[in-house]
Amino acid sequence: MPGLHKPNGAGLSDGTYPQLAGQHATVLIKQMADVRDGRRENPKMFPFAGKHIIDVQEIADVAIYLQNMKIPHDNGKGPGTSLERGKALYKNDCRSARRKRRRQREEVLPCSGGQHYKYMLRQIMNIRDASAGTPTPRW
Ligand code: HEM
């Protein structure tokens, strides 16, 4: 695994590089394809995602390799001051919706457990801001 995603797929706890180990291959393939096609803005990775650098089979191979890696548990954590509130929100607003969507079709839903707090926060902020006009929706 080149660069700062780290050999064990752990990324960086400061949230600049996501943790990829244990992520669903479907999600990884979609994200790589989206970066390649410019649907997912990622200037650092874009030059490495082109067809002349990595072909479709190689994307699939790397995705399966990462999916099978063990999720490291030393991911970047948040302050931990509102865990009960976070749990309640996840239970009420996220979990059932994610289950339902997964049942309805072969939904590409990322595994978010063990992801770096700062990366996750940034993705959620990007999604929130996208609805206010910034065109960079992320997981
Ligand atoms: C085959 C090699 C690689 C694979 C499979 C891979 C996979 C991924 C995936 C699935 C994401 C999450 C999608 C996203 O957040 O946009 C990601 C994010 C990222 N990758 Fe890679 N990557 C690879 C190589 C690289 C390289 C070589 C660089 C840097 C030179 C890089 C830099 C980044 C950065 C900075 C992000 C975070 C983007 C953000 O959220 O702002 N990646 N990568």
Backbone and ligand atoms as CSV (ligand in chain L), in Angstrom:
chain,resi,resn,atom,element,x,y,z
A,1,MET,N,N,0.855,-1.201,0.000
A,1,MET,CA,C,0.000,0.000,0.000
A,1,MET,C,C,0.884,1.242,0.000
A,2,PRO,N,N,0.858,1.987,-1.080
A,2,PRO,CA,C,1.780,3.108,-1.158
A,2,PRO,C,C,1.389,4.249,-0.231
A,3,GLY,N,N,2.381,5.079,0.065
A,3,GLY,CA,C,2.123,6.362,0.725
A,3,GLY,C,C,1.612,6.224,2.140
A,4,LEU,N,N,0.854,7.197,2.552
A,4,LEU,CA,C,0.516,7.346,3.958
A,4,LEU,C,C,-0.717,6.560,4.398
A,5,HIS,N,N,-1.268,5.707,3.511
A,5,HIS,CA,C,-2.311,4.803,4.004
A,5,HIS,C,C,-1.701,3.741,4.916
A,6,LYS,N,N,-0.363,3.634,4.867
A,6,LYS,CA,C,0.405,2.719,5.735
A,6,LYS,C,C,0.282,1.253,5.301
A,7,PRO,N,N,1.378,0.492,5.513
A,7,PRO,CA,C,1.365,-0.909,5.078
A,7,PRO,C,C,0.244,-1.729,5.702
A,8,ASN,N,N,-0.159,-1.405,6.923
A,8,ASN,CA,C,-1.258,-2.177,7.543
A,8,ASN,C,C,-2.622,-1.564,7.245
A,9,GLY,N,N,-2.654,-0.580,6.336
A,9,GLY,CA,C,-3.936,0.012,5.921
A,9,GLY,C,C,-4.558,0.916,6.967
A,10,ALA,N,N,-3.755,1.343,7.951
A,10,ALA,CA,C,-4.318,2.066,9.098
A,10,ALA,C,C,-4.500,3.561,8.871
A,11,GLY,N,N,-3.920,4.115,7.813
A,11,GLY,CA,C,-4.033,5.555,7.612
A,11,GLY,C,C,-3.351,6.328,8.728
A,12,LEU,N,N,-3.827,7.559,8.939
A,12,LEU,CA,C,-3.223,8.396,9.982
A,12,LEU,C,C,-4.289,8.867,10.960
A,13,SER,N,N,-3.909,8.868,12.239
A,13,SER,CA,C,-4.913,9.213,13.255
A,13,SER,C,C,-5.334,10.675,13.188
A,14,ASP,N,N,-4.540,11.525,12.485
A,14,ASP,CA,C,-4.974,12.926,12.358
A,14,ASP,C,C,-6.099,13.074,11.331
A,15,GLY,N,N,-6.476,11.960,10.710
A,15,GLY,CA,C,-7.642,11.981,9.831
A,15,GLY,C,C,-7.355,12.411,8.403
A,16,THR,N,N,-6.075,12.693,8.078
A,16,THR,CA,C,-5.783,13.100,6.695
A,16,THR,C,C,-5.872,11.899,5.748
A,17,TYR,N,N,-5.500,10.706,6.259
A,17,TYR,CA,C,-5.582,9.481,5.455
A,17,TYR,C,C,-6.491,8.485,6.165
A,18,PRO,N,N,-7.547,8.041,5.493
A,18,PRO,CA,C,-8.475,7.130,6.165
A,18,PRO,C,C,-7.877,5.761,6.435
A,19,GLN,N,N,-8.462,5.103,7.397
A,19,GLN,CA,C,-8.109,3.714,7.627
A,19,GLN,C,C,-8.830,2.866,6.589
A,20,LEU,N,N,-8.106,2.043,5.869
A,20,LEU,CA,C,-8.699,1.246,4.790
A,20,LEU,C,C,-8.816,-0.231,5.153
A,21,ALA,N,N,-8.012,-0.675,6.140
A,21,ALA,CA,C,-8.018,-2.100,6.514
A,21,ALA,C,C,-9.405,-2.515,6.969
A,22,GLY,N,N,-9.899,-3.630,6.434
A,22,GLY,CA,C,-11.188,-4.168,6.848
A,22,GLY,C,C,-12.379,-3.487,6.186
A,23,GLN,N,N,-12.115,-2.503,5.339
A,23,GLN,CA,C,-13.235,-1.839,4.649
A,23,GLN,C,C,-13.810,-2.784,3.585
A,24,HIS,N,N,-15.122,-2.692,3.360
A,24,HIS,CA,C,-15.731,-3.559,2.349
A,24,HIS,C,C,-15.103,-3.296,0.971
A,25,ALA,N,N,-14.823,-4.371,0.263
A,25,ALA,CA,C,-14.231,-4.224,-1.069
A,25,ALA,C,C,-15.134,-3.404,-1.991
A,26,THR,N,N,-16.455,-3.575,-1.840
A,26,THR,CA,C,-17.392,-2.824,-2.692
A,26,THR,C,C,-17.193,-1.315,-2.508
A,27,VAL,N,N,-16.988,-0.912,-1.244
A,27,VAL,CA,C,-16.797,0.512,-0.940
A,27,VAL,C,C,-15.473,0.997,-1.522
A,28,LEU,N,N,-14.417,0.189,-1.315
A,28,LEU,CA,C,-13.096,0.581,-1.809
A,28,LEU,C,C,-13.093,0.705,-3.330
A,29,ILE,N,N,-13.743,-0.244,-3.994
A,29,ILE,CA,C,-13.778,-0.211,-5.461
A,29,ILE,C,C,-14.535,1.029,-5.933
A,30,LYS,N,N,-15.660,1.303,-5.273
A,30,LYS,CA,C,-16.454,2.475,-5.677
A,30,LYS,C,C,-15.662,3.766,-5.460
A,31,GLN,N,N,-14.969,3.848,-4.316
A,31,GLN,CA,C,-14.228,5.072,-4.030
A,31,GLN,C,C,-13.070,5.271,-5.003
A,32,MET,N,N,-12.363,4.173,-5.298
A,32,MET,CA,C,-11.268,4.271,-6.267
A,32,MET,C,C,-11.804,4.699,-7.633
A,33,ALA,N,N,-12.929,4.079,-8.032
A,33,ALA,CA,C,-13.521,4.426,-9.334
A,33,ALA,C,C,-13.988,5.874,-9.337
A,34,ASP,N,N,-14.536,6.320,-8.205
A,34,ASP,CA,C,-15.012,7.707,-8.123
A,34,ASP,C,C,-13.850,8.703,-8.161
A,35,VAL,N,N,-12.745,8.355,-7.499
A,35,VAL,CA,C,-11.564,9.234,-7.537
A,35,VAL,C,C,-11.055,9.298,-8.982
A,36,ARG,N,N,-10.955,8.140,-9.605
A,36,ARG,CA,C,-10.442,8.058,-10.977
A,36,ARG,C,C,-11.287,8.906,-11.937
A,37,ASP,N,N,-12.609,8.813,-11.763
A,37,ASP,CA,C,-13.507,9.509,-12.694
A,37,ASP,C,C,-13.814,10.943,-12.278
A,38,GLY,N,N,-13.193,11.398,-11.187
A,38,GLY,CA,C,-13.389,12.783,-10.767
A,38,GLY,C,C,-14.692,13.044,-10.033
A,39,ARG,N,N,-15.399,11.961,-9.668
A,39,ARG,CA,C,-16.636,12.151,-8.899
A,39,ARG,C,C,-16.330,12.367,-7.424
A,40,ARG,N,N,-15.139,11.970,-7.022
A,40,ARG,CA,C,-14.697,12.145,-5.649
A,40,ARG,C,C,-13.400,12.936,-5.706
A,41,GLU,N,N,-13.503,14.156,-5.234
A,41,GLU,CA,C,-12.365,15.065,-5.368
A,41,GLU,C,C,-11.252,14.642,-4.404
A,42,ASN,N,N,-10.114,14.257,-4.954
A,42,ASN,CA,C,-9.008,13.799,-4.123
A,42,ASN,C,C,-7.701,14.077,-4.873
A,43,PRO,N,N,-7.250,15.345,-4.848
A,43,PRO,CA,C,-6.107,15.749,-5.663
A,43,PRO,C,C,-4.836,14.963,-5.396
A,44,LYS,N,N,-4.641,14.503,-4.146
A,44,LYS,CA,C,-3.410,13.762,-3.830
A,44,LYS,C,C,-3.421,12.387,-4.498
A,45,MET,N,N,-4.582,11.750,-4.475
A,45,MET,CA,C,-4.665,10.385,-4.956
A,45,MET,C,C,-4.950,10.294,-6.455
A,46,PHE,N,N,-5.550,11.340,-6.988
A,46,PHE,CA,C,-5.979,11.337,-8.393
A,46,PHE,C,C,-4.879,10.862,-9.363
A,47,PRO,N,N,-3.636,11.387,-9.224
A,47,PRO,CA,C,-2.594,10.971,-10.180
A,47,PRO,C,C,-2.268,9.478,-10.117
A,48,PHE,N,N,-2.610,8.830,-9.005
A,48,PHE,CA,C,-2.291,7.405,-8.839
A,48,PHE,C,C,-3.478,6.513,-9.197
A,49,ALA,N,N,-4.582,7.126,-9.525
A,49,ALA,CA,C,-5.797,6.337,-9.753
A,49,ALA,C,C,-6.142,6.220,-11.240
A,50,GLY,N,N,-5.300,6.818,-12.092
A,50,GLY,CA,C,-5.583,6.805,-13.535
A,50,GLY,C,C,-5.489,5.413,-14.139
A,51,LYS,N,N,-6.165,5.236,-15.280
A,51,LYS,CA,C,-6.208,3.933,-15.970
A,51,LYS,C,C,-4.816,3.425,-16.345
A,52,HIS,N,N,-3.891,4.379,-16.658
A,52,HIS,CA,C,-2.541,3.980,-17.068
A,52,HIS,C,C,-1.694,3.538,-15.865
A,53,ILE,N,N,-2.158,3.841,-14.652
A,53,ILE,CA,C,-1.401,3.476,-13.436
A,53,ILE,C,C,-1.948,2.175,-12.831
A,54,ILE,N,N,-3.279,2.122,-12.723
A,54,ILE,CA,C,-3.890,0.959,-12.062
A,54,ILE,C,C,-5.104,0.525,-12.884
A,55,ASP,N,N,-5.110,-0.754,-13.294
A,55,ASP,CA,C,-6.250,-1.185,-14.112
A,55,ASP,C,C,-7.364,-1.761,-13.226
A,56,VAL,N,N,-8.481,-2.100,-13.856
A,56,VAL,CA,C,-9.674,-2.521,-13.124
A,56,VAL,C,C,-9.396,-3.749,-12.254
A,57,GLN,N,N,-8.644,-4.715,-12.845
A,57,GLN,CA,C,-8.330,-5.933,-12.080
A,57,GLN,C,C,-7.486,-5.602,-10.852
A,58,GLU,N,N,-6.546,-4.669,-11.015
A,58,GLU,CA,C,-5.677,-4.296,-9.891
A,58,GLU,C,C,-6.480,-3.578,-8.799
A,59,ILE,N,N,-7.441,-2.775,-9.203
A,59,ILE,CA,C,-8.311,-2.110,-8.208
A,59,ILE,C,C,-9.054,-3.177,-7.406
A,60,ALA,N,N,-9.605,-4.157,-8.116
A,60,ALA,CA,C,-10.326,-5.247,-7.433
A,60,ALA,C,C,-9.382,-6.019,-6.513
A,61,ASP,N,N,-8.168,-6.301,-6.994
A,61,ASP,CA,C,-7.209,-7.074,-6.197
A,61,ASP,C,C,-6.824,-6.334,-4.915
A,62,VAL,N,N,-6.535,-5.038,-5.034
A,62,VAL,CA,C,-6.122,-4.276,-3.859
A,62,VAL,C,C,-7.306,-4.137,-2.881
A,63,ALA,N,N,-8.509,-4.017,-3.427
A,63,ALA,CA,C,-9.701,-3.892,-2.571
A,63,ALA,C,C,-9.914,-5.156,-1.738
A,64,ILE,N,N,-9.771,-6.318,-2.375
A,64,ILE,CA,C,-9.948,-7.586,-1.648
A,64,ILE,C,C,-8.835,-7.761,-0.614
A,65,TYR,N,N,-7.627,-7.365,-1.000
A,65,TYR,CA,C,-6.490,-7.454,-0.065
A,65,TYR,C,C,-6.777,-6.608,1.183
A,66,LEU,N,N,-7.237,-5.380,0.973
A,66,LEU,CA,C,-7.509,-4.483,2.110
A,66,LEU,C,C,-8.688,-4.986,2.939
A,67,GLN,N,N,-9.716,-5.459,2.263
A,67,GLN,CA,C,-10.894,-5.956,2.966
A,67,GLN,C,C,-10.520,-7.066,3.952
A,68,ASN,N,N,-9.548,-7.870,3.566
A,68,ASN,CA,C,-9.158,-9.005,4.398
A,68,ASN,C,C,-8.157,-8.661,5.492
A,69,MET,N,N,-7.730,-7.412,5.537
A,69,MET,CA,C,-6.789,-7.006,6.593
A,69,MET,C,C,-7.544,-6.763,7.886
A,70,LYS,N,N,-6.884,-7.006,8.992
A,70,LYS,CA,C,-7.478,-6.824,10.308
A,70,LYS,C,C,-7.617,-5.323,10.591
A,71,ILE,N,N,-8.771,-4.912,11.119
A,71,ILE,CA,C,-8.966,-3.496,11.456
A,71,ILE,C,C,-8.125,-3.170,12.696
A,72,PRO,N,N,-7.162,-2.245,12.582
A,72,PRO,CA,C,-6.378,-1.894,13.775
A,72,PRO,C,C,-7.249,-1.129,14.770
A,73,HIS,N,N,-6.968,-1.326,16.056
A,73,HIS,CA,C,-7.825,-0.689,17.063
A,73,HIS,C,C,-7.246,0.604,17.627
A,74,ASP,N,N,-6.069,1.001,17.116
A,74,ASP,CA,C,-5.479,2.231,17.646
A,74,ASP,C,C,-5.823,3.430,16.754
A,75,ASN,N,N,-7.081,3.447,16.287
A,75,ASN,CA,C,-7.515,4.555,15.438
A,75,ASN,C,C,-7.619,5.853,16.242
A,76,GLY,N,N,-7.546,6.985,15.542
A,76,GLY,CA,C,-7.677,8.281,16.203
A,76,GLY,C,C,-9.046,8.410,16.860
A,77,LYS,N,N,-9.047,8.753,18.126
A,77,LYS,CA,C,-10.307,8.843,18.877
A,77,LYS,C,C,-10.698,10.309,19.099
A,78,GLY,N,N,-11.983,10.536,19.331
A,78,GLY,CA,C,-12.470,11.871,19.675
A,78,GLY,C,C,-12.312,12.119,21.164
A,79,PRO,N,N,-12.848,13.232,21.651
A,79,PRO,CA,C,-12.692,13.560,23.066
A,79,PRO,C,C,-13.444,12.588,23.982
A,80,GLY,N,N,-14.455,11.910,23.459
A,80,GLY,CA,C,-15.184,10.919,24.262
A,80,GLY,C,C,-16.074,11.530,25.319
A,81,THR,N,N,-16.438,12.782,25.139
A,81,THR,CA,C,-17.224,13.464,26.176
A,81,THR,C,C,-18.733,13.288,25.976
A,82,SER,N,N,-19.170,12.835,24.786
A,82,SER,CA,C,-20.607,12.712,24.527
A,82,SER,C,C,-20.951,11.334,23.974
A,83,LEU,N,N,-20.320,10.310,24.534
A,83,LEU,CA,C,-20.489,8.967,23.967
A,83,LEU,C,C,-21.932,8.465,24.053
A,84,GLU,N,N,-22.614,8.757,25.174
A,84,GLU,CA,C,-23.994,8.288,25.332
A,84,GLU,C,C,-24.899,8.948,24.302
A,85,ARG,N,N,-24.708,10.257,24.115
A,85,ARG,CA,C,-25.490,11.012,23.121
A,85,ARG,C,C,-25.207,10.468,21.711
A,86,GLY,N,N,-23.927,10.210,21.443
A,86,GLY,CA,C,-23.539,9.665,20.143
A,86,GLY,C,C,-24.171,8.302,19.910
A,87,LYS,N,N,-24.179,7.482,20.956
A,87,LYS,CA,C,-24.763,6.142,20.848
A,87,LYS,C,C,-26.251,6.232,20.528
A,88,ALA,N,N,-26.946,7.117,21.241
A,88,ALA,CA,C,-28.392,7.261,21.042
A,88,ALA,C,C,-28.691,7.751,19.628
A,89,LEU,N,N,-27.914,8.713,19.167
A,89,LEU,CA,C,-28.133,9.243,17.814
A,89,LEU,C,C,-27.893,8.165,16.770
A,90,TYR,N,N,-26.822,7.392,16.946
A,90,TYR,CA,C,-26.505,6.339,15.978
A,90,TYR,C,C,-27.625,5.309,15.938
A,91,LYS,N,N,-28.083,4.929,17.151
A,91,LYS,CA,C,-29.133,3.913,17.261
A,91,LYS,C,C,-30.419,4.366,16.592
A,92,ASN,N,N,-30.802,5.623,16.861
A,92,ASN,CA,C,-32.083,6.113,16.357
A,92,ASN,C,C,-32.035,6.561,14.901
A,93,ASP,N,N,-30.952,7.244,14.525
A,93,ASP,CA,C,-30.949,7.916,13.223
A,93,ASP,C,C,-30.121,7.216,12.151
A,94,CYS,N,N,-29.199,6.366,12.551
A,94,CYS,CA,C,-28.296,5.789,11.541
A,94,CYS,C,C,-28.492,4.294,11.349
A,95,ARG,N,N,-28.520,3.566,12.466
A,95,ARG,CA,C,-28.430,2.111,12.379
A,95,ARG,C,C,-29.557,1.491,11.566
A,96,SER,N,N,-30.815,1.878,11.896
A,96,SER,CA,C,-31.938,1.245,11.211
A,96,SER,C,C,-31.979,1.668,9.747
A,97,ALA,N,N,-31.627,2.945,9.485
A,97,ALA,CA,C,-31.631,3.415,8.096
A,97,ALA,C,C,-30.581,2.659,7.291
A,98,ARG,N,N,-29.425,2.417,7.895
A,98,ARG,CA,C,-28.368,1.707,7.184
A,98,ARG,C,C,-28.782,0.263,6.924
A,99,ARG,N,N,-29.406,-0.367,7.936
A,99,ARG,CA,C,-29.862,-1.754,7.766
A,99,ARG,C,C,-30.874,-1.859,6.635
A,100,LYS,N,N,-31.830,-0.898,6.669
A,100,LYS,CA,C,-32.912,-0.917,5.676
A,100,LYS,C,C,-32.343,-0.744,4.265
A,101,ARG,N,N,-31.431,0.187,4.127
A,101,ARG,CA,C,-30.851,0.439,2.813
A,101,ARG,C,C,-30.061,-0.767,2.328
A,102,ARG,N,N,-29.385,-1.417,3.240
A,102,ARG,CA,C,-28.590,-2.590,2.859
A,102,ARG,C,C,-29.513,-3.720,2.389
A,103,ARG,N,N,-30.676,-3.849,3.066
A,103,ARG,CA,C,-31.626,-4.888,2.691
A,103,ARG,C,C,-32.258,-4.620,1.338
A,104,GLN,N,N,-32.568,-3.326,1.104
A,104,GLN,CA,C,-33.315,-2.966,-0.108
A,104,GLN,C,C,-32.557,-3.290,-1.384
A,105,ARG,N,N,-31.279,-3.003,-1.423
A,105,ARG,CA,C,-30.465,-3.348,-2.591
A,105,ARG,C,C,-29.045,-3.584,-2.119
A,106,GLU,N,N,-28.228,-4.017,-3.032
A,106,GLU,CA,C,-26.833,-4.275,-2.694
A,106,GLU,C,C,-26.137,-2.941,-2.451
A,107,GLU,N,N,-26.499,-2.295,-1.368
A,107,GLU,CA,C,-26.025,-0.941,-1.104
A,107,GLU,C,C,-24.536,-0.911,-0.770
A,108,VAL,N,N,-23.857,0.082,-1.299
A,108,VAL,CA,C,-22.447,0.263,-0.978
A,108,VAL,C,C,-22.359,1.145,0.265
A,109,LEU,N,N,-22.379,0.508,1.428
A,109,LEU,CA,C,-22.331,1.254,2.680
A,109,LEU,C,C,-21.017,0.966,3.389
A,110,PRO,N,N,-20.263,2.013,3.701
A,110,PRO,CA,C,-18.963,1.749,4.319
A,110,PRO,C,C,-19.058,1.194,5.724
A,111,CYS,N,N,-18.066,0.411,6.078
A,111,CYS,CA,C,-17.894,0.001,7.465
A,111,CYS,C,C,-17.250,1.192,8.171
A,112,SER,N,N,-17.914,1.752,9.179
A,112,SER,CA,C,-17.376,2.955,9.813
A,112,SER,C,C,-16.715,2.680,11.160
A,113,GLY,N,N,-16.915,1.472,11.693
A,113,GLY,CA,C,-16.275,1.122,12.970
A,113,GLY,C,C,-14.762,1.137,12.838
A,114,GLY,N,N,-14.076,1.794,13.758
A,114,GLY,CA,C,-12.616,1.814,13.742
A,114,GLY,C,C,-12.016,2.878,12.838
A,115,GLN,N,N,-12.878,3.632,12.160
A,115,GLN,CA,C,-12.350,4.719,11.316
A,115,GLN,C,C,-11.816,5.827,12.225
A,116,HIS,N,N,-10.848,6.586,11.743
A,116,HIS,CA,C,-10.307,7.693,12.548
A,116,HIS,C,C,-11.396,8.747,12.784
A,117,TYR,N,N,-11.495,9.198,14.021
A,117,TYR,CA,C,-12.504,10.182,14.396
A,117,TYR,C,C,-12.450,11.418,13.489
A,118,LYS,N,N,-11.230,11.932,13.285
A,118,LYS,CA,C,-11.120,13.184,12.532
A,118,LYS,C,C,-11.483,13.011,11.054
A,119,TYR,N,N,-11.170,11.840,10.515
A,119,TYR,CA,C,-11.542,11.569,9.120
A,119,TYR,C,C,-13.068,11.520,9.002
A,120,MET,N,N,-13.678,10.787,9.942
A,120,MET,CA,C,-15.137,10.628,9.940
A,120,MET,C,C,-15.823,11.981,10.090
A,121,LEU,N,N,-15.307,12.778,11.018
A,121,LEU,CA,C,-15.892,14.097,11.264
A,121,LEU,C,C,-15.825,14.949,9.988
A,122,ARG,N,N,-14.665,14.902,9.330
A,122,ARG,CA,C,-14.484,15.687,8.102
A,122,ARG,C,C,-15.462,15.232,7.018
A,123,GLN,N,N,-15.657,13.907,6.895
A,123,GLN,CA,C,-16.595,13.404,5.881
A,123,GLN,C,C,-18.018,13.869,6.174
A,124,ILE,N,N,-18.392,13.807,7.455
A,124,ILE,CA,C,-19.756,14.201,7.828
A,124,ILE,C,C,-19.961,15.693,7.576
A,125,MET,N,N,-18.936,16.483,7.905
A,125,MET,CA,C,-19.010,17.933,7.653
A,125,MET,C,C,-19.128,18.216,6.152
A,126,ASN,N,N,-18.358,17.458,5.347
A,126,ASN,CA,C,-18.427,17.650,3.894
A,126,ASN,C,C,-19.821,17.354,3.369
A,127,ILE,N,N,-20.427,16.274,3.903
A,127,ILE,CA,C,-21.772,15.917,3.454
A,127,ILE,C,C,-22.748,17.009,3.872
A,128,ARG,N,N,-22.611,17.469,5.115
A,128,ARG,CA,C,-23.493,18.540,5.594
A,128,ARG,C,C,-23.324,19.789,4.709
A,129,ASP,N,N,-22.078,20.160,4.409
A,129,ASP,CA,C,-21.845,21.375,3.633
A,129,ASP,C,C,-22.272,21.211,2.177
A,130,ALA,N,N,-22.265,19.957,1.695
A,130,ALA,CA,C,-22.692,19.727,0.314
A,130,ALA,C,C,-24.139,20.150,0.142
A,131,SER,N,N,-24.946,19.898,1.174
A,131,SER,CA,C,-26.346,20.279,1.063
A,131,SER,C,C,-26.477,21.800,1.090
A,132,ALA,N,N,-25.407,22.498,1.506
A,132,ALA,CA,C,-25.428,23.959,1.466
A,132,ALA,C,C,-24.692,24.470,0.231
A,133,GLY,N,N,-24.348,23.578,-0.685
A,133,GLY,CA,C,-23.806,24.021,-1.963
A,133,GLY,C,C,-22.380,23.591,-2.278
A,134,THR,N,N,-21.628,23.019,-1.331
A,134,THR,CA,C,-20.265,22.578,-1.640
A,134,THR,C,C,-20.317,21.191,-2.280
A,135,PRO,N,N,-19.863,21.037,-3.537
A,135,PRO,CA,C,-20.071,19.764,-4.244
A,135,PRO,C,C,-19.020,18.702,-3.930
A,136,THR,N,N,-18.816,18.345,-2.666
A,136,THR,CA,C,-17.854,17.292,-2.350
A,136,THR,C,C,-18.437,16.260,-1.393
A,137,PRO,N,N,-19.574,15.631,-1.790
A,137,PRO,CA,C,-20.126,14.622,-0.893
A,137,PRO,C,C,-19.183,13.441,-0.720
A,138,ARG,N,N,-19.012,13.013,0.507
A,138,ARG,CA,C,-18.151,11.876,0.846
A,138,ARG,C,C,-18.945,10.932,1.705
A,139,TRP,N,N,-18.300,9.795,2.018
A,139,TRP,CA,C,-19.009,8.847,2.843
A,139,TRP,C,C,-19.199,9.496,4.162
L,1,HEM,C1,C,-3.694,1.528,-4.684
L,1,HEM,C2,C,-3.415,2.514,-3.850
L,1,HEM,C3,C,-4.454,3.264,-3.062
L,1,HEM,C4,C,-5.683,2.837,-2.640
L,1,HEM,C5,C,-6.349,1.483,-2.798
L,1,HEM,C6,C,-6.295,3.967,-1.961
L,1,HEM,C7,C,-7.578,3.968,-1.437
L,1,HEM,C8,C,-8.192,5.066,-0.846
L,1,HEM,C9,C,-9.575,5.121,-0.436
L,1,HEM,C10,C,-10.569,3.985,-0.628
L,1,HEM,C11,C,-9.798,6.331,0.099
L,1,HEM,C12,C,-11.107,6.854,0.671
L,1,HEM,C13,C,-11.727,7.717,-0.369
L,1,HEM,C14,C,-11.594,9.193,-0.111
L,1,HEM,O1,O,-11.622,9.602,1.041
L,1,HEM,O2,O,-11.532,9.966,-1.088
L,1,HEM,C15,C,-8.561,7.065,0.045
L,1,HEM,C16,C,-8.391,8.354,0.523
L,1,HEM,C17,C,-7.219,9.077,0.415
L,1,HEM,N1,N,-6.069,8.685,-0.253
L,1,HEM,FE1,FE,-5.745,6.873,-1.096
L,1,HEM,N2,N,-5.425,5.025,-1.983
L,1,HEM,C18,C,-4.281,4.637,-2.644
L,1,HEM,C19,C,-3.173,5.405,-2.896
L,1,HEM,C20,C,-2.996,6.708,-2.446
L,1,HEM,C21,C,-1.816,7.506,-2.687
L,1,HEM,C22,C,-0.615,7.028,-3.502
L,1,HEM,C23,C,-2.027,8.726,-2.054
L,1,HEM,C24,C,-1.168,9.939,-1.963
L,1,HEM,C25,C,-0.190,10.242,-2.782
L,1,HEM,C26,C,-3.328,8.671,-1.437
L,1,HEM,C27,C,-3.900,9.700,-0.721
L,1,HEM,C28,C,-5.149,9.704,-0.165
L,1,HEM,C29,C,-5.732,10.795,0.620
L,1,HEM,C30,C,-5.036,12.125,0.977
L,1,HEM,C31,C,-7.012,10.402,0.989
L,1,HEM,C32,C,-8.021,11.177,1.847
L,1,HEM,C33,C,-8.852,12.064,0.989
L,1,HEM,C34,C,-9.779,12.947,1.816
L,1,HEM,O3,O,-10.688,12.422,2.436
L,1,HEM,O4,O,-9.570,14.139,1.855
L,1,HEM,N3,N,-3.887,7.448,-1.695
L,1,HEM,N4,N,-7.607,6.266,-0.537
